[in-house]
Amino acid sequence: MEKKPAMEVEDEKIMHSLEVKKEGKFGKSTNIISVLLVLALGIGSGFLLSQITIATGTVDKKVAVKELTGDDEIKKGLVIGVNDSKQFPDEAEGKLVEGGIDGEGTHHLERPGGDSQNVYLTSSIVDLNKFVGHKVKVDGKTFDAEKAGWLMDVGQLEVLE
């Protein structure tokens, strides 16, 4: 093999020009629009699904509301209301009596130990009037009170006697 003189090397092209690819029919703007459209559809569908979940409640929550109908007898074991221990974490037992104390509560539970042990109740879920005179267990949420020693919003009620 012959060696080429240094001068001839300069004639060979060391750098080659790169071919510039031509844009497709629609250009770069179409790619950007496509990406933005996919993002908008993803965000929109996520938002709609979250609204459906908020409106219907989450699937994994075991919350059931049972209302007392005319066919239901008030007997031992009857459970009425919402089964949600996170929303209604407190419980109390006693004989359900109509009447609150100084405007706090609509009913109260009479418990052993006298008036100081009464639990004053209110509820927008359970119609407490239907259970007056029965021994019951209530699940609810305790609220601050000015007159009542214990004020509770009842979420669920179980008839004990």
DAZIVEN-V136467 format. One record per residue. N is the residue number from 1. RES is the residue in one small letter. D_LAST is the distance of its C-alpha to the last C-alpha in Angstrom with 1 decimal. Layout:
BEGIN
n: (N N)
res: (RES RES)
d_last: (D_LAST D_LAST)
END
This chain:
BEGIN
n: (1 2 3 4 5 6 7 8 9 10 11 12 13 14 15 16 17 18 19 20 21 22 23 24 25 26 27 28 29 30 31 32 33 34 35 36 37 38 39 40 41 42 43 44 45 46 47 48 49 50 51 52 53 54 55 56 57 58 59 60 61 62 63 64 65 66 67 68 69 70 71 72 73 74 75 76 77 78 79 80 81 82 83 84 85 86 87 88 89 90 91 92 93 94 95 96 97 98 99 100 101 102 103 104 105 106 107 108 109 110 111 112 113 114 115 116 117 118 119 120 121 122 123 124 125 126 127 128 129 130 131 132 133 134 135 136 137 138 139 140 141 142 143 144 145 146 147 148 149 150 151 152 153 154 155 156 157 158 159 160 161)
res: (m e k k p a m e v e d e k i m h s l e v k k e g k f g k s t n i i s v l l v l a l g i g s g f l l s q i t i a t g t v d k k v a v k e l t g d d e i k k g l v i g v n d s k q f p d e a e g k l v e g g i d g e g t h h l e r p g g d s q n v y l t s s i v d l n k f v g h k v k v d g k t f d a e k a g w l m d v g q l e v l e)
d_last: (112.7 114.4 113.2 113.0 114.5 112.2 113.3 112.0 108.5 108.2 108.8 105.7 102.6 100.2 97.6 96.4 94.9 91.3 90.7 88.3 85.8 85.6 82.2 80.7 81.0 78.3 78.9 76.7 74.8 73.2 71.7 70.2 68.8 67.2 65.5 64.3 62.9 61.0 59.5 58.5 56.9 54.9 53.7 52.9 50.9 49.0 48.2 47.0 44.7 43.2 42.5 40.8 38.6 37.7 36.9 34.7 33.1 34.1 33.6 32.4 29.4 26.2 24.7 22.8 21.5 19.1 18.8 16.6 19.0 19.3 18.7 15.2 12.3 9.2 6.9 5.2 8.2 9.8 12.1 14.4 17.5 20.2 20.2 22.9 22.6 26.1 25.6 22.1 22.5 20.3 16.6 14.5 11.0 10.0 9.0 10.8 13.9 16.9 20.1 21.9 24.7 28.4 27.9 25.8 22.5 21.0 17.6 16.3 13.6 13.9 14.2 15.9 19.7 20.2 21.1 22.9 19.8 18.2 18.0 19.5 18.6 20.6 20.5 23.0 21.0 17.5 17.4 15.0 15.7 13.7 10.3 11.4 9.4 5.9 5.1 7.0 9.8 13.1 16.4 19.4 22.8 23.8 26.6 29.2 28.6 31.0 28.9 25.3 24.9 22.7 22.7 20.9 21.4 18.2 19.0 15.8 12.1 9.3 5.8 3.8 0.0)
END
